[in-house]
Every structure is written in structure tokens, then in C-alpha cells.
């Protein structure tokens, strides 16, 4: 099992929240991705579940590039028109919004350059829980590809603050069906004495 962390600075808002979180605000997010699988037996990843550098590359591509020093906004946020490109007619804004919603429905996200800069439109409200699931779904196929279908993404943890973290993990009950952890026979543990 391996885990890689990255950090991003990003803004979001929780539109229907009844506290200050409904305002646009930012966090220093810490994101950790954990992969499981058997150790590679040959090639450049020999002895590895997945090269840490490969996992970092995928996290930077799928998370950092889209979100760092940008905003993450729900595509159905009541303020969505404020985040779309400016100086457009109402008809043009409606057409852009339809296009954005269609792409988000298909791909799960759409990166735009809005009036506040880099803005990632998402299919769900950007809570830590939803971000963990979103990034899990984006990273999972890339982990499998980079490991030649050997490693699997086990979980993604999203730390919104130093005290608050959400986790999304695989829904596959057979994720542990490989022999990643060597089994120790009882005789190798005989030096451990359990008092009676």
C-alpha cells in the first residue's frame, strides 16, 4: 500500500449552507491518494505497488492543474452566472451555461476562465466529501493505466483544514483480493508470547 499527498490552495462555496460557508472562501487543501496492489515483478517499477512519481504526476494533472489557485463551483450554484465569462448577452450566458452543464454532466467537470480566473465547474457542491469522491473517480482509471492494471486506488482523503478531513474509498469489496501483504506463518511469530 502506498500513499502520496499534494496540497492546493483553492476557493469554493457551499451555496445552501446556513453558516459562513455559503460565502466564497478558500482553503489550503491537503489531498492524499492511497493505492494498493501486488508489487511489480519487473521493469522500472520492480518492487513497487506504483511509482510515487507516477502517482504524483496523475494527482498534479487531475487535481492541481484544475484547482490550485482557482475556484471550485457547483454548476447549479445559484450564483453560477457570476462565475461565467463577462460581457455577454443574457442569451449568450444562457447558451454558455447550457454548454457547461452538458459537459459537466458528461465529464464530471469543466474548467473555464471566468471573471475571477481559473474556475472548475463541478457536478456536485464542492464539499470535502464530494471532492474526495470526484477526485477518486478521476484518479482511479489513471492509477490502473499507469500500473498496467496492477494497482488500484483504495481511497482519497481531502483535508479541508488541519482538523477536518473527508475520505472516499473504493466500493469494491474485493479490493484486497491480491496478495499485497505477505502472510506470516505461525512459526515465524512464535517469539511473541501472549501472557496467560
Order of alpha helices (4+ residues) and beta strands (2+ residues): beta-beta-alpha-beta-alpha-alpha-beta-beta-alpha-beta-beta
